[in-house]
Amino acid sequence: MFDDAFESSVSELREVRSEAALFEFLKRLIARYGLQHAVYHAITLPTVQQANPVTILTYPAQWVERYVGQNYFSVDPVISASATSLLPVDWAELDRRGPGAKQVFDEAAEFGIGPHGLSFPIRGVSGERALFTITSGVADAEWARLKHAYLRDFHVLSHLIHDRVLGFERSENTILRSLSARERQCLCWAAMGKTNKEIARELDISERVVRAYFESARFKLNCTNRAHLISRAFNLRLIDPEIASGRTTIYAEAV
């Protein structure tokens, strides 16, 4: 099962040389395997100082904004279970009784994510850590039939994807210096769920200018869409969790 999908995926990965290309690859990957979504999340990388330097995902932008804005990192049982496991984490086996855990899964379902999922912890030889996740919305019986093949293929594919990310040329300090204060402000407001119109009103500028700031930031951070941009900005510490949750005021000089 999925033999052709696996061989095609391995072959395509050899040509992936950027985060944008990896995002496009993930979209083809989930279509090939009949999945809902896929997420690659680097927690630490050997050549990058800051934590959580790379997140590439196919989740809806609204869910990414909600997840970041509510700081669900702190209560998501997938994150906590994967931090201590060397084996794949089956979402069906997670304890969802903890504070906020049930809420995370219930809200994810509202955005068409799950109920089934597998998360593959990655531990590299240089001490780096990452997590690769796939989700599915098929019936329970169909998931039970497919899960073994998913475990077999994605145990390998997750590590191959991680290896490709390690090969990307990165210069995070240059990226951070290149973003203007206005671009950072727009990213912070977007993480709080603000629309372009609302951001324009907050900053007393036009929607056209807001769109231009987002397009500029997207280009500088090498992102493919708004969800990818917000997630990457959060991982690069361009968006403070306190700001994203609305508990801290956004201050920045206009540039």
Secondary structure as UniProt FT lines:
FT   HELIX           3..13
FT   TURN            14..15
FT   HELIX           19..33
FT   STRAND          37..45
FT   TURN            46..47
FT   STRAND          54..57
FT   HELIX           61..69
FT   TURN            70..71
FT   HELIX           72..74
FT   HELIX           77..84
FT   STRAND          89..90
FT   HELIX           91..93
FT   TURN            99..100
FT   HELIX           101..110
FT   TURN            111..112
FT   STRAND          116..123
FT   TURN            125..126
FT   STRAND          129..136
FT   HELIX           140..167
FT   HELIX           172..178
FT   HELIX           181..191
FT   TURN            192..193
FT   HELIX           196..203
FT   HELIX           207..220
FT   TURN            221..222
FT   HELIX           226..235
FT   TURN            236..237
FT   HELIX           241..244
FT   TURN            245..246
//
